[in-house]
Amino acid sequence: MDRYQMLLWLSMALFSLGLLGVVVRRNALIMLMCMELMLNGANLGLVNAMSVNRDAAGGVLVFLVFVVATAELAIAIPIVLLLVRRTRSLDLDTYSELKG
């Protein structure tokens, strides 16, 4: 198994571990961390494809994913903190009253 295949398997494992964490866990902060793990797995796959194909488009996509992840965290963490202040819990099931 060469280096590119190993990096591809690692990126798939990171993405799968993040997806499993989002599906299984009910803690809002842990779900945010698992989403970031999924984004890092996708970034590793893009960087691996960029190095195999010798194409700069993968680097542009990685930069775009980093910008989106930063914006996601800048918006999601204050929302979670406000919800925790209101309900005194990080469990997503306690937020069911917010459904419209």
C-alpha positions as CSV (number, residue, x, y, z in Angstrom):
1,M,0.0,0.0,0.0
2,D,1.5,3.3,-1.0
3,R,1.4,6.6,0.8
4,Y,-1.5,8.0,-1.2
5,Q,-3.8,5.0,-0.5
6,M,-2.9,5.2,3.2
7,L,-3.7,8.9,3.4
8,L,-7.0,8.2,1.6
9,W,-7.9,5.5,4.1
10,L,-7.0,7.8,6.9
11,S,-9.2,10.6,5.5
12,M,-12.1,8.2,5.2
13,A,-11.5,6.9,8.7
14,L,-11.5,10.5,10.1
15,F,-14.7,11.4,8.2
16,S,-16.4,8.1,9.3
17,L,-15.4,8.7,12.9
18,G,-16.8,12.2,12.8
19,L,-20.0,11.0,11.2
20,L,-20.4,8.4,13.8
21,G,-19.9,11.0,16.5
22,V,-22.5,13.3,15.0
23,V,-25.0,10.4,14.7
24,V,-24.4,8.8,18.1
25,R,-23.7,11.7,20.5
26,R,-26.3,14.2,21.8
27,N,-23.9,16.8,23.3
28,A,-23.9,19.9,21.2
29,L,-20.2,20.8,21.6
30,I,-19.1,17.2,20.9
31,M,-21.3,17.2,17.8
32,L,-19.5,20.5,16.7
33,M,-16.1,18.9,17.3
34,C,-17.2,15.8,15.3
35,M,-18.3,18.0,12.4
36,E,-14.9,19.6,12.4
37,L,-13.4,16.1,12.4
38,M,-15.4,15.4,9.3
39,L,-14.2,18.6,7.6
40,N,-10.6,17.7,8.4
41,G,-11.1,14.2,6.9
42,A,-12.5,15.9,3.7
43,N,-9.5,18.3,3.7
44,L,-7.0,15.5,4.0
45,G,-8.7,13.7,1.0
46,L,-8.6,16.9,-1.0
47,V,-4.9,17.5,-0.2
48,N,-4.1,13.9,-1.1
49,A,-5.9,14.3,-4.5
50,M,-4.1,17.5,-5.1
51,S,-0.8,15.9,-4.5
52,V,-1.6,13.0,-6.8
53,N,-3.0,15.1,-9.6
54,R,-0.5,18.0,-9.2
55,D,-3.5,20.4,-9.5
56,A,-3.9,23.6,-7.5
57,A,-7.7,23.3,-7.5
58,G,-7.6,21.0,-4.4
59,G,-5.7,23.7,-2.5
60,V,-8.3,26.3,-3.3
61,L,-11.0,23.9,-2.1
62,V,-9.1,23.2,1.1
63,F,-8.9,27.0,1.7
64,L,-12.6,27.3,1.0
65,V,-13.4,24.5,3.5
66,F,-11.2,26.2,6.1
67,V,-13.1,29.5,5.6
68,V,-16.5,27.8,5.9
69,A,-15.4,25.9,9.0
70,T,-14.2,29.1,10.6
71,A,-17.6,30.8,9.8
72,E,-19.4,27.8,11.2
73,L,-17.6,28.0,14.5
74,A,-17.9,31.7,14.7
75,I,-21.7,31.4,14.4
76,A,-22.4,28.0,16.1
77,I,-20.4,28.4,19.4
78,P,-22.2,31.6,20.5
79,I,-25.6,30.1,19.6
80,V,-24.7,27.0,21.7
81,L,-23.5,29.2,24.6
82,L,-26.8,31.1,24.5
83,L,-28.8,27.9,24.5
84,V,-26.7,26.5,27.4
85,R,-27.4,29.7,29.4
86,R,-31.1,29.3,28.8
87,T,-31.5,25.6,29.5
88,R,-28.4,24.8,31.6
89,S,-27.8,21.7,29.5
90,L,-25.7,20.7,26.4
91,D,-28.1,17.9,25.6
92,L,-29.9,18.5,22.3
93,D,-33.1,16.8,23.5
94,T,-33.7,19.7,25.9
95,Y,-33.9,22.1,22.9
96,S,-37.1,20.5,21.6
97,E,-39.2,23.5,22.7
98,L,-37.4,25.6,20.1
99,K,-39.1,23.7,17.3
100,G,-41.5,26.0,15.4
